[in-house]
Amino acid sequence: MKSYLIIFAVLILSLSLIACGSTAPPPNLEGTVAAAVDATVAAQLPQPMAEVATATPYPTYTPYPTYTPYPTVEVVVEAAQPTEEPTSEPTQPAPLPTPTPLPAQPVESVTRATDGVTMVLVPAGEFLLGASDADLGRVGAGGPPKLAGGDEQPQHPVYVDAFYIDQTEVTNEQFSNFVNLTGYKTVAELEGYGTSGGEQIQGATFYHPRGPETGIDDKLNHPVVQVSWQDARTYCEWAGGRLPTEAEWEKAAKGAANDRVFPWGNAFQLPEFNLATAANFCSASCAYEDGRDLNVDDGFPYTAPVGSFPAGASPYGALDMAGNVWEWTESSYLGYPGNSYEQAQDFNDYFKVVRGGSWDNIGPHLRSTFRQNNEPRLRSDGTGFRCVVSADAFVPASAEEVPATTEVVAPTVEPTSEPTAEPTVELTTEPTAEPTTEPTTEPGAGG
């Protein structure tokens, strides 16, 4: 506006001079006009935008001062729990057929120094990733069809380098210690809620799995839940490892021979095999009534202590690869080479893959090739994780830390002696929390 007034004034002055008979321009008229034009042009140019605040990377991990050293060793000892005779359990059948001991070869185990976790070796080599055509309608011994999903095909060879994988899922105790040492805050804590059964639960976090009224003081050797992909990834990096890729997870679960649908083989349920001895899934004890398998009972309404099902060991000695909790992988939900899945539009780099099924899933979802795509921020009371370390990058614990164990250990597979008993001591996976709690007598297993 000022520039227009200046030009107008100059024109008036010029006309006045002409009227007065003067033809000479006023002093510095050219400079005055140029300045007025520049000011006019400048006024029409886009004005600089206000500086946009840079979004803070999410989540922001600030020190969390309210945690006390948790859990304590005193809490870990659970020997005072009441014990019931296995014969009094009405849902467990009398002597069951003994599955073929798995794995067939010895298992090499080591201890990770950071958190004392036992890891088992998965050797390098090629295996077939995904479900075969036969799996599309394959019927397991005594069980229903294990209908493979279209996203599990086509089956194709994949080579993986040697790696160590946690023998069991990361526990509440281990994750709690990580939080105490680092001040880490999970996505559920930052956003104020978790999920259960697909519903938001206000106040649900890893230490309150199903809301503020629940806790983990008596569940220290259960798998940690209500953790997002980012939470799981951060823990593994802190522990000196990483999340497994889909290929690593699947090979650790079913082995390289491609002769099994589940970690333990192809047997599914009675009369050939009692699935309740091999995995924690939605059986008769499941907290959710819909979809429960009333023919068998694993004794747990929610999660079970890690390592409670030695009969479900994979060929490499990994436990709980089927059931208990879904497990995060590093991989995005993408189609396999040559895939013609009718819902291929669901494939993208955003969703992350979870594997293994959960305590609230039906048996067919426990298949080793079953894939599920989750939003990386998702957290639920049925999702946890385990870590891997590349074999060539593994650093054994020193004698001053946690002694490394390189002895050969073979998982126990004897469900006929005590179908409902807890895992035996030789399957110890937690130096400070031996799984001594009997599955059928765990008080408040969902709390």
N, C-alpha and C positions, 0 to 999 in steps of 0.2 A: 504493500500500500504506500509506503514511504517513497518507493522508486517512482510510482505513478505520479505522485505529487511533485517530485523533483522535475520530471519531464514536463508536466503541465506548467510549472513555474517558468521553466526555460522558454517554452513556447510563448507564454504571455510576455516575457521580457523581450523576446525577439520581435514580436508584433508591436510592442511599445516603441522599440527603437526605430522600426520601419515607419511607424506613424509620426515619429518625431523627425523623420528625414535622415536618420543615421543608417548606413549600410554596413558599418563595421560591427562584427560580432562582439559580444561582451567578453571581457577577459576570461580565459580558461574555459570557454563554453564547450569545447571538444572534450576536455577531460571530465567536465560535469556530466555531459550526456553519456559518455562511456561508463562512468560509475553508475549512473542510473540504469543503464541496460544490464550491466553485470548484476546489479542488485535484483533486477526483475527476473533474470534467468535463474539466479541462485534460489529465488523464492519458489520457483516451479520444480526444481529438482527434488527427488525423493529425499525426505529427511532421514538422517541416520536413525535406525531402530534402536530402541532401548536395549541395553545388554540383557540377553536372556540368561537367566540363572542356570548354571549347569546342574543337571540332575545328579544327586548323590547316588553312587552305585548302590544297588539294593541287594541284600540288606546291609545296613550299617552296623558293624559289629563294635559296640562299645563295651568297655569292661562291665561286668555284671557283678556288683559288689555284694549282693545278698546271699550268694551261695556260701554255705559252710562246707568244710571238708566232708564230702558225701560221696559214696556211702562209706561207713566205717567198717573195720574188720569185724567188730562185734556184731553188726547187723548181718554180716554175711553168713555167720554160723546159724544154721537153721535146724540143728539136730533135735531140738525140742519139739518138733512138729509131731502131732499124733500119727500113729501108723495103723492102717487097717489091713486085715488079712486079705491077700489077693483073692482067696476063695470066696469072700463075702461080696465081691463085685458081681451083681446079677447080669451085667451086660457083657461080661467077658466069657467066651466059651472055654471049656476045658481043653486040655492039651491040643495045640494047633500044630499043623504040619510045619516042620522046620525049613525055612528057606535055605537055598544054597548059600553057604557063607560067602559074603562079598566084602572086600574085593578078593579076587583070586590071587593077586600078587601083593607082596608086602607094601606097606605105606611108609613113606619117609616123611617125618614131621620135624619142624624146627619151631623156634619160639621167637616172636618179634619183640625186640627190646623195649620199644616205646610203651606198649600197653600189655605185654605179657601174653599176647594171643598166640595160640598154637596154629601153625599153618601146615598144609600138606602139599606135596609136590605133584604137579601135573606136568609130565614130560613133554618135550617138544614133539611135533609130528602133525600129520594131516588127519582130519576126520571129516565126516559128512555132517554139515550143518543143516538143520531143518528136518521136516517130516517127509517120509517117503510116500509114494502113492498108496502103498499098502496101509499106511496109517490113517488114510482118509476113511476107511471103514473097518479098521482092525478091531477085533474083539479080544480083550485080554482074558486070561484064565479066570473064569467064574465071574466076569464083570461085564459092564456095558461097553458099547463101541467107544473107542477113543478118537472121536472125529477130529481130525486135524483141521486147523483153520487155514484159509487160503493165504494168509500172510506168513505161514510157516513153510511155504514152498516157493520155488522148487528146491529140493535138496541138492546141495552142491558141496564139493570138497573145499576145505579151508585149512590152511597151515597156520599153526600157532606156535610161537616160541615157548620154551619151558617157563613155568611160573609157579609161584606158591600162592595158594588161596587159603583164606581163613577156614579152619575146619568147621566152625559154626558161625552163626550170625553175631555181629557185635552186640554186646549185652548192655543192659541198663547201667550196670556197674562201670563198665569200661567207658561208656559215653559220659556218664556223670563225672568221672575222674577227668576226662578231657575238658569238660566244661569248667570244672574247678580250676584247672591249671591254666586255661586260656582266657576265661571270661567270655567265651563264645555264647551268642544268643541265637537260637534257632529261628527259622521263619515263623513257626507257630507262636513263639514267644513275642516276636516283633509285631505280628498281626493280631495276636490275642485269641486265636482259635485254631483248632485242629478239626479233623473230620472222623466220622465213624458211620459206616453203612451209607456213605455218600452224603451225609448230612453234616453241616457245620456244628461243632460243639464248642461253645464259648469257654475259654479257659483251659482247653485241652492242649497239653504240651507233652514232651517226652517224659516228664516226671509226673504228669497228671494225664495218663493216656486217654481217659474217657471223661474228662472234666475235673474241676477242682476237688470234687469229693473223692476222687480216686488217687492212688499213689503207687510207688514202686518199691517202697521199703522192704516188702516181702517178695519182690520180684526182681531182685538184683541180677539173677542169672537167667532172666528171660530176655529175649531180643528187644532192643530199643525200638520204639515205634514213634509215630508222629514226627518223623524226620523227612525233610524234603531231599531232592536230588542234590541241591547245593550243600545241605547239612552233611549228607553222607560223603560227598566228595571232599569237603573240608576236613572231616575226621580222618579219612584215609590218607590225605596228603600230610596231615599232622603226624600220623602214625608211621610215615615213611613209605606209604604205598599209594594205591589209586583204586578206583572202582574197576571191576572187571569189564571187558568188552562182552558183547553178547556171545561171541564165539568162544571166548575163554570160559564164560559161565557155563555154556551148554556142554563144552567138552568136559569140564570138571564134574558136571552132573551125570552124564551118561557114558563117558569114556569114549575111546576111539574105535571100538569094534562095531559100533552101530547095531548092536544086538539087543537093545533094550529101549523101552518107551519111558520108563521111570528110572530113577537112579538105581533101584534095587533089581530091576529086570522088567518083565512083562506081567507078572502076576498082579492082580488088582484087588480081588476081595474073595470072601468065602464062597465055596468051600475050599478052593485051592490056596487061598492066602488071606490073612486078616490084615487089611490095610491099616487098622488101628495100631498094629505093632511097628509100622514103618513110617507113619507121618501123622502130624497134627492137622486135621482138616475138619470140615463141617460134618462131624459124626453126630451121634445121639446126644452128646454133651454140649454141642454147639450153642452159643448164646442166641443165634438166630434160628427160628423155627423153620423158616422157608428154606427148602432145599436140603434139609438135614438127612443124612443117611442113617436111618434108624436101625440098620442091620448090624452096625459096628459102633464101638464107643472108645475113643482114645482117652477119655477122662478129663478133657480140658475144654471149658467153655470159650476161652480166649487163647492167648499164647501159652506155650509150654516152656519149661527151662530148656535152654539149648542143649543139644546132645541127648535128648530123652528117647530117641528112637534109633538105636544102633542098627536095627534090622533094615533101616532105610538108607544105609551108607552107600555112597557112590563107589565106583571102581577104584577111586583114588583115596577113599577114606573120608571124603567130605560129608558132613552130616547136615540134616535139615535142608537139603537142596530142594526138597518137595515139602510144601506146607509150612506151617508155623507163621511165617510172614513173607510177603512179596519182597524181592530184593532188587534194589536199584542196580542198573548197569551204566556204564559210561556211554553206551551207544544211543544214537538217535533212532527213531522209529522209521526205518527206510525199507523199501522192498528189496528182496533178494534178486540177484541178477536173473533176468528172464521172467520175473514175476508177472502174472496176469490176473492178479486179485481184483475182484469186482469193486472193492472199496479202496483201490489204490490211491484215491484222492486223499486218503487219511495219512499217507506217508509224507513226512516232512522232517526238517532238521530240528524243529522245536520240541516235539514230544520225545520223551526218553522212555526206554524200554525197561520194564520190570519183569522178573522171571520167578518161577517156582511155586506160585500159588500161596494161599494163606490159610489161617485157621478157619476163615469163614467161606472157603471155596469148596466146591464139590470135587470129587476125585479126579475126573478128567482134566481139570485145570492144573493138576499136579504134574502133568506130562512135561518132560524136560525140554520139549521144543515149543511149548506154549508161550506166546508173546502177548504182552499187554502194553499199550501205550499210555503213559501218564504225563500230565503237565509237570514240568520240573519243580514247580512250587507246591505240588500236591503233597500233603502229609496226611496220614491216616493211622488208625490203631491196628492196621494190618500190613503196614509197609516198613521194612527195615533194610538192612544191607550187610554185606561183608566186603573185605578188601582183598586185593591181590598185590603181589610184588614180583616183578620180573626176576627170574632165577639168577640172571647175571648181575642184578643190582641189589640182591638181598645181602644185608650185613647182619650176621648172627649176633645175638646178644653176648656181651662179654661176661666173664665170671662175676664181675662187680655189679652187673645189671641183672638180667634174667638169664640163667644158664640155658644155652641152646640145647635142644634135644634132637639128636640125629639117629636115635635108635629106631629100629623097625617096629611099627605098631600096626596091628591088624584089628579093625573094628570087630566087636563082638556081635554075633548074630544068633542069639538063642532065645527066641520068644516063647519056646515051649515050656521053659522052666517056670518063669513068672511073667505071664503076658502083660501084667500091669506094672511091673517093677520099673524103677528108675534106672538110667544107664549105669553101667558098672564103672568102677573107679579107673580101669585101664583106659577109658575113653576121656580122661580128664582133659578139658579144654580151657579151664580157667584156674590158674594157680591159686587164687584166693577164694574161689567159690565153686567147690565140687558139687555137681548136680545130685545132691543127696535126697531131694524131695521126691516122694513117691507121686506119680501122676494122678493116682486116684484119690489121694488124700491132701492135695495142695489146697489150702483154704483160700477161698476167694480168688481163684485163678484168673479172674478177669480184672482184679482191682488194681 
